[in-house]
Amino acid sequence: MQQIRRIHELNDRKTSEWTSEELHYHQRVMSDLSPWLNAQGTAMLNQIIDELVEREK
């Protein structure tokens, strides 16, 4: 099983370059923390969700 990279390791990469496991993991974690996310965190969460939706097409 491939190790999931931490969010700071992924910041400089497009979400299209993330693995599905990384997308799902960080989406779950960030969704749990969503009440405390700032604007940048909320934008990143939206990018992750958009990428997940795009991959499901």
Buried (B, 14 or more C-beta within 10 A) or exposed (E): EEEBBEBEEBEEEEBEEBEEEBBBBBBEEBEEEEEEBEEEBEEBBEBBBEBBEEEEE
